[in-house]
Amino acid sequence: MLCLATGMALSACSSSDGAGPVSPEGPRPGNLLGAPAAGRLAFVEGCAGCHASRDGFDLAAFDFTPTDVVRRGLAHVDSATARNIAAHIESFDVAPMPRAASPFQPGGIPTGQLHSFVTRQRDLDLEFWSDLFGTEGWPEGLTTDALLAIDPREVQVPLEMPRWSIDGSSEDWMPDLPIPSPLLDHGGSALRTALDAYYSSSTEENLIRTLGLFSEALEQTGMCSQREFFPCFDVLRWMASLGGQHYLREEPGTP
């Protein structure tokens, strides 16, 4: 789907202080919680540039504790505002996933997981192939219908897909930068208008239209043709994060 693609205001949302997350099993300190309604407004105004859901759904879905939210927020807002945002995130009615979850990992876990002390790697591509087709060579009698019957969401692959958020890293789903203004303003602000329409009515049709305009703006502005690849990468990650959160909001078990 969008797995191969991608904070506040104009600065990075991911804290780079190196501190790890607070264990979600620990207590959720009530004294860190402020006013949820004020926190929602503050989040939309200050954080939505990188949190593509625009409302902080991802922080709730991946069980960021109030301590996590306040710590990360203090890099961008004052203490009272950070506590308000923490209260807003706590107000979500969502069954959280583990912080270390890889939400779109085909088959649940990568094939051929190895211990860190193993120096001679197995041929994981060959292992993937043999698990999928039951042979190390080309399977005899393989038909187009048989290939189409394979559900790619259930096939373990020898690649570990990203986690949602890793502090100070670009190897995660959460964008580090907001969408550049030239993309939002391109073509008479078509992308900006499409995003607003999607947030007003988060249908799959509006999502697909918005992602199409992302691709169109990237192509027509030449952003992904430059020697410096990080601006293009961050936009692709933003696109992936937007689409990923759309499907994470679906009812459990929805393909």
N, C-alpha and C positions, 0 to 999 in steps of 0.2 A: 504494500500500500504506500505508506509514506515513510517507511522505516529507513530508506536509503538517503533521505534528504539531510537550516537549521536544518539597573532596573529601576531601576527607578528613573523616571524622567529621562534624562539623556546620559545616565551613567549605568554601569553594569549592575544587574540585580544580584548576581551571585557574589557572595562575600569571598574575598580572597585572603582572609586572615588565617586560613589553615586550620581553624578550629573545626572539630568534627561535630556531627549532630548529637543532640541529647537523645538518650535512649527513649523510644516511644513507650517502653514499659514503665518508665519512671513516673513520678507524680507530675500532674499538669498544674503548675502553680497558679492559683486564682488571682494572686496579687499582681500578675503580669497582664491581666485582662482589663481593657478599658471599655469604651462604648462601641458596640458593633456597628451601629448605623453610621457613626462618624468614621469608623474604620473602613467601611465599604467605600465611602466617598473619597477618603484619603488614598485608598488602594487604586481606585479608578484614575485619580488625578496623578498619582506619583509612581505607581508600580506597573500599570497595565502596559506600558511601553515594551516591557520584556515578557511579562506573564501573559501569553497570548490569549488566555481565556477571558481576560479583562476583569474578571471578578475574583481571582485567587483560588479557583477550583482546584488547581494542581497542588497547591500547598495543603489543602484539606485532604485531597485524595491520597497523597503520599505521607500523610500523618506528620507534617511538620508541627512540632510542639510550640506552645507559646514562647518558650525560651528560644527555640530556633528562629521563630519569626521576629521576635524583638531583637535578637542579636544581629540578624541580617538587616533588619530595618534601620537599626541605629547608624548604619553606614550612610543613610540617605535622609532620614527624618529625625525629628526630636523624639525624646523618650515617650511623651504622652501620645504622640501620633503612632509610634511603634506599638504601644500597648493597645490602642484602639484597633489597629490592623490585626493584632493577634486575636482580639475578641471577635472580630469579623470572621476570621478563618475558623475559629472554634465554633461559630454558629452554623456552619455547613452541616447538613444532614446527609452524610456520605459514609459508606463503609470504607475505611482507609486500607490502602495496600502497604506492605512493608516498604521502608525507605530504600532498601536495596533491590527492590523489584525491578525487573526489566520487562516493561509492560507488554511489548509486542514480540517477545521471544518465541519463534516458532517451536512448537512442541514443548514449551515450558522451560527447558534447559538446553544449553548447547550440547551437541554430541561430542563424545571423547573428552570429557573434563579430565584434566591431569593435575597431579599434585605439583606444587611449585618446585620441589626438589628433583623432578624428573627432567633430565637434560636431553635425552634422545626422544624427540617427539614422534608419536605415531603419525602415519599418513592419514590425517583426519579427512581429507577430501575423499580418499579411497574408502574409508570407513563409512562416510556419509553415503557414498554411492552404493556400497554393498548392502547397507541397512535399508536403503530405499528400494533397490531393485533385486536384492538377493543374489547378486553376481558381481564379480569384479570386472567383467567385460560388458559389452553391449548386450542387453537382455534380448533373447530371441523372441520374436513374435510381439514385440512392443508395438502397440497401436496408438494412434492419436487419442482415441476414446479412453484408453487406459491412462494416458498421461493426464488428460483433462479430469479424470476421476480422482486424481491425487489432490488432497486438500493441503495447500502450501502452509496453512496456519498450524498444521499438525506435524509437519516434517521437521525433525531436529536438524539443525544446520551446524557446521563446524565454526561458526562465528558467534561471538557473544554480542548481542545487541545492547545499546546504551541503557544506562539507568536514567531516571528522570532528571535528577539534579545531583551534581558533585561540586562541592565548594571549590572555587578557584580552578575549575577544569573546563575545557571545551568539549570533552568527550561525554557529553550528556545531552538530554533533550532540551533543557531550558536555555533559551537564548541569553546571551550576555549583553546584547545591544538592541535598542528599538529599531523599527524599520526606518531606513534613511528617508529623509524628506523628498529627495528626487524621485524615489519610487512612489511614494504616496501622492505626490503632485503630478506624476506623469499622466499624460493623456487627459488633462482636465480633471485630475484627482479621481480617476476612475477606481483605483484600488482603495483609496480612502472611503469613497462612497460605498463600495462593495463590502468593506469591513463593517461599516456602520449598519448596513442592511443585514449582514450576517448576525451581528450582535443583537439586533432588534428581533430577528426571527432566525434562530439557529437551525435551519433546515439543511439537509444534505445538499439540496439543490443550490442554496446560497453559498455553502462551503465550497462546492466544486467550482462555482462561478468565481469566487474570490481567489482560489488557488490558481485558476486559469489566468486571471489578471496579474497575479504575482509573476507567473512565468512569462507572460507577455511583457510586463514592465522590465523584467530582468533582461530579456532578449533585446528589447528596443533601446534600453539605456546602455547596453554593453557592459553592465556591471560584472558579469561573469566571464568577460573576455579580457579582463585586466590582468597584469602580472601579479598584483597583490590579490590573493584569493580569499582572504578572510572576510571582506565585506559580502562577497557572494555567499560564502559558507554560512555566515550569520543569518542572512535572509532565508536561505534554504532551511536552516534549522528553525527559524521562526515559522515558516510555512509548515514544517513537519510538526512542530509543537501545537500549532493551531488545529491541524487535522487530527493529531493524536488525541487531544483533549476532547474533540467532538465525539470520537468513538468511545473514549473512556467514560463519558457521561451516559452512554447507552445502558440499558438494563443488563445485569450480569447474564452472560450466556448468549447475548446477541452477537451474531457473527460480524 
